[in-house]
């Protein structure tokens, strides 16, 4: 028997908070960070970094571009749809550039960079030109600036963390709903395919049976004409 004044079980609210905290700590971070060197060319090809997103999901792109003379860095944010929608395009970005877009549909969003050679430079100098790119892509709840929300709404530290966990839980629910819809779509495809196979099998059986009966009747009539059978 528990002593007086000490609860025998944790309150439901505290247990819920503990489970949510564990979910927050164990959940994967939907963030992509990459640092690379991008050579400059007169007619460069785009270098694209792709990330999977869901519909109506916030995407924050932060590009830190290193210094470099006779170079111009252009950036585009596109998707992988057949139409190749361009969410945002900006030319001549410098130092730190922060861009925000919202995805239109399920698929992939790509951050494409081009480094152009500008000005009158020799071929030898142009071949040595390049810039360092530090690229961060934050998606979903990780892209939300909770510090700004906390300052705007005067939230405490615990309330801010709960707001973060709420965003992560919403993403988990959306992911589960997406997987459920995919499973339902695949199930419908399997059922439809199975029905088509069964229909084709029955058609084949009926066609072969009809062909066999026709052959028997035709041979019987032929043999009768030749007086081979009565």
C-alpha positions as CSV (number, residue, x, y, z in Angstrom):
1,X,0.0,0.0,0.0
2,X,1.4,3.3,-1.0
3,X,2.1,5.9,1.8
4,X,-0.4,8.7,2.2
5,X,0.3,11.7,0.0
6,X,2.2,9.7,-2.6
7,X,0.2,8.7,-5.7
8,X,0.2,5.0,-6.5
9,X,0.4,5.6,-10.2
10,X,1.7,8.4,-12.5
11,X,-1.0,10.8,-13.6
12,X,-2.3,10.3,-17.1
13,X,-1.2,13.7,-18.3
14,X,2.4,13.0,-17.0
15,X,2.5,9.6,-18.7
16,X,1.2,11.2,-22.0
17,X,3.9,13.8,-21.8
18,X,6.5,11.2,-21.2
19,X,5.4,9.2,-24.3
20,X,5.3,12.3,-26.4
21,X,8.8,13.2,-25.3
22,X,10.1,9.7,-26.2
23,X,8.4,10.1,-29.6
24,X,10.0,13.4,-30.1
25,X,13.5,12.1,-29.2
26,X,13.1,9.0,-31.4
27,X,11.6,10.6,-34.4
28,X,13.9,11.2,-37.4
29,X,14.8,14.7,-38.3
30,X,13.5,15.7,-41.8
31,X,16.5,17.9,-42.5
32,X,19.1,17.7,-45.2
33,X,22.5,19.5,-44.8
34,X,25.2,19.3,-47.4
35,X,28.4,21.2,-48.2
36,X,30.0,21.0,-51.6
37,X,32.1,22.8,-54.1
38,X,30.4,24.0,-57.3
39,X,32.6,24.8,-60.3
40,X,31.8,27.7,-62.5
41,X,31.1,27.5,-66.3
42,X,29.9,29.8,-69.0
43,X,27.0,27.4,-69.7
44,X,26.7,25.4,-66.5
45,X,24.5,22.4,-65.8
46,X,22.3,22.5,-62.8
47,X,23.3,20.6,-59.7
48,X,20.1,19.5,-57.9
49,X,19.5,18.2,-54.4
50,X,16.2,16.3,-54.1
51,X,14.1,15.7,-51.0
52,X,10.8,13.8,-50.6
53,X,7.9,15.9,-49.4
54,X,4.2,15.5,-48.9
55,X,1.4,17.8,-50.1
56,X,1.1,21.3,-48.6
57,X,4.4,20.8,-46.6
58,X,6.6,23.7,-45.7
59,X,10.1,23.6,-47.1
60,X,12.8,26.1,-45.9
61,X,16.0,26.3,-48.0
62,X,19.1,28.1,-46.5
63,X,22.0,28.5,-48.9
64,X,25.3,29.9,-47.7
65,X,27.4,30.8,-50.8
66,X,31.1,31.4,-50.4
67,X,32.9,34.3,-52.0
68,X,34.1,34.2,-55.6
69,X,35.1,36.7,-58.2
70,X,33.7,36.6,-61.8
71,X,30.9,34.2,-60.7
72,X,27.1,34.4,-60.4
73,X,25.1,31.8,-58.5
74,X,21.5,31.2,-59.5
75,X,19.0,29.0,-57.6
76,X,15.8,27.3,-58.5
77,X,13.3,25.2,-56.5
78,X,11.4,22.8,-58.6
79,X,9.5,19.6,-58.2
80,X,9.6,16.1,-59.8
81,X,6.1,16.3,-61.4
82,X,5.8,15.9,-65.2
83,X,5.2,19.6,-65.5
84,X,8.5,20.4,-63.6
85,X,6.8,23.2,-61.6
86,X,9.2,26.0,-60.6
87,X,8.3,27.1,-57.1
88,X,10.9,29.9,-56.9
89,X,13.8,31.2,-59.0
90,X,16.5,33.7,-57.9
91,X,19.6,35.0,-59.7
92,X,22.8,36.2,-58.2
93,X,22.4,35.0,-54.6
94,X,25.2,35.9,-52.2
95,X,26.3,35.0,-48.7
96,X,23.3,33.6,-46.8
97,X,20.0,33.3,-48.7
98,X,16.8,31.9,-47.0
99,X,13.9,30.7,-49.2
100,X,10.5,29.3,-48.2
101,X,8.0,27.3,-50.4
102,X,5.1,25.1,-49.9
103,X,4.8,21.8,-51.8
104,X,1.9,21.4,-54.2
105,X,1.7,17.6,-54.2
106,X,3.3,14.4,-53.1
107,X,6.7,13.8,-54.6
108,X,10.2,15.3,-54.6
109,X,11.3,19.0,-54.4
110,X,14.7,19.8,-55.8
111,X,17.0,22.7,-55.0
112,X,19.0,23.4,-58.3
113,X,22.1,25.6,-58.4
114,X,24.0,27.0,-61.3
115,X,27.4,28.8,-61.1
116,X,28.0,31.1,-64.1
117,X,31.3,32.6,-65.2
118,X,30.9,36.3,-65.6
119,X,33.2,39.0,-67.1
120,X,36.3,38.7,-69.3
121,X,38.4,36.0,-67.9
122,X,40.8,33.6,-69.7
123,X,40.0,29.9,-70.1
124,X,42.7,28.9,-67.6
125,X,41.2,31.2,-64.9
126,X,37.7,30.2,-65.7
127,X,38.6,26.5,-65.3
128,X,39.8,27.3,-61.7
129,X,36.7,29.2,-60.6
130,X,34.4,27.6,-58.0
131,X,32.4,28.4,-54.9
132,X,31.7,26.6,-51.7
133,X,28.0,26.0,-51.1
134,X,26.6,25.2,-47.6
135,X,23.0,24.0,-48.2
136,X,20.4,23.3,-45.5
137,X,16.9,22.0,-46.4
138,X,14.3,21.9,-43.6
139,X,11.0,20.2,-44.2
140,X,7.7,20.1,-42.3
141,X,7.8,20.7,-38.5
142,X,11.6,21.1,-38.6
143,X,11.1,24.1,-40.9
144,X,8.9,26.0,-38.5
145,X,10.6,28.8,-36.5
146,X,9.3,27.9,-33.0
147,X,11.5,30.6,-31.4
148,X,9.7,33.3,-33.4
149,X,6.3,31.7,-32.4
150,X,7.4,31.6,-28.8
151,X,8.3,35.3,-28.8
152,X,5.1,36.3,-30.6
153,X,2.8,34.3,-28.4
154,X,4.9,34.6,-25.2
155,X,5.2,30.9,-24.8
156,X,7.3,29.3,-22.1
157,X,10.1,26.8,-22.8
158,X,7.8,23.8,-22.0
159,X,5.0,25.2,-24.1
160,X,7.4,25.7,-27.0
161,X,8.6,22.1,-26.8
162,X,5.0,20.9,-26.6
163,X,4.3,22.9,-29.8
164,X,7.3,21.2,-31.5
165,X,6.0,17.8,-30.4
166,X,2.5,18.7,-31.7
167,X,4.0,19.5,-35.1
168,X,5.9,16.2,-35.2
169,X,2.8,14.2,-34.1
170,X,0.8,15.9,-36.9
171,X,3.5,14.8,-39.4
172,X,3.4,11.3,-38.1
173,X,-0.4,11.2,-38.5
174,X,-0.1,12.6,-42.0
175,X,2.5,10.0,-42.9
176,X,0.3,7.2,-41.5
177,X,-2.7,8.5,-43.5
178,X,-0.5,8.7,-46.6
179,X,0.7,5.1,-46.1
180,X,-2.9,4.0,-45.5
181,X,-4.1,5.7,-48.8
182,X,-1.2,4.0,-50.7
183,X,-2.1,0.7,-49.2
184,X,-5.7,1.1,-50.2
185,X,-4.7,2.1,-53.7
186,X,-2.4,-0.9,-54.0
187,X,-5.2,-3.1,-52.7
188,X,-7.7,-1.8,-55.2
189,X,-5.1,-2.4,-58.0
190,X,-4.6,-6.0,-56.8
191,X,-8.3,-6.6,-56.7
192,X,-8.8,-5.1,-60.1
193,X,-5.9,-7.1,-61.6
194,X,-7.2,-10.3,-60.0
195,X,-10.7,-9.7,-61.5
196,X,-9.2,-9.1,-64.9
197,X,-7.2,-12.3,-64.7
198,X,-10.2,-14.3,-63.6
199,X,-12.3,-12.8,-66.4
200,X,-9.6,-13.6,-69.0
201,X,-9.3,-17.2,-67.6
202,X,-13.1,-17.8,-67.9
203,X,-13.1,-16.3,-71.4
204,X,-10.3,-18.6,-72.4
205,X,-12.1,-21.6,-71.0
206,X,-15.3,-20.7,-72.7
207,X,-13.5,-20.0,-76.0
208,X,-11.6,-23.3,-75.9
209,X,-14.7,-25.2,-75.0
210,X,-16.7,-23.6,-77.9
211,X,-13.8,-24.2,-80.3
212,X,-13.7,-27.9,-79.2
213,X,-17.4,-28.4,-79.7
214,X,-17.3,-26.7,-83.1
215,X,-14.4,-28.9,-84.2
216,X,-16.4,-32.1,-83.1
217,X,-19.5,-31.0,-84.9
218,X,-17.5,-30.0,-88.0
219,X,-15.6,-33.4,-88.1
220,X,-18.8,-35.3,-87.5
221,X,-20.6,-33.5,-90.4
222,X,-17.5,-34.1,-92.6
223,X,-17.4,-37.8,-91.8
224,X,-21.1,-38.1,-92.5
225,X,-20.6,-36.6,-95.9
226,X,-17.9,-39.1,-96.7
227,X,-20.1,-41.9,-95.4
228,X,-17.4,-42.8,-92.9
229,X,-20.0,-42.8,-90.0
230,X,-23.7,-43.2,-89.8
